[in-house]
Amino acid sequence: MRTLVAHEPPLQRMLDDHQKLEDSTENMIAAYLAGDVRGA
């Protein structure tokens, strides 16, 4: 991806389970960067 157009601020930190969501997002990014595009 070369361009990101963000229309809304990240709202994860406002949720009660924000740490779980952040961990899940980080795992997805790590999988993608490791070459597992399908798993991401």
N, C-alpha and C positions, 0 to 999 in steps of 0.2 A: 504494500500500500504506500502510495506517495502523497496522497492528499486526504485529510480528514476534515470534514465539515461537521462540527459539533453544534447541535441545536439546543441541547439541554446540559446543565452542569451535572457532574456525577453525583447521584443522590445516595449512593450506598452508605455513606457515613451517617446518614440520618436514620437508617434502619437499625433495629435491635440486633440483628444477626450480621452486621456489616463486616465483621472480621471473617466470617465464613464465606461471604460473597467475595471479599477481596482475595482470599486464599484461592478460591475457585477461579477467579479471573487470572491470577498470577500463574496458576497451573496450566490454564488454557494457553496463555502467552508462551510459557516455557515449552509446551508441547509443540506449538507452531514453530518456534524458533529452532527446535531440535529436529525439525523436518517432518513431524507428524501432522501434516495438514489435515488429514481426515480425522484424526483423534482430537484435534483442536476444535 
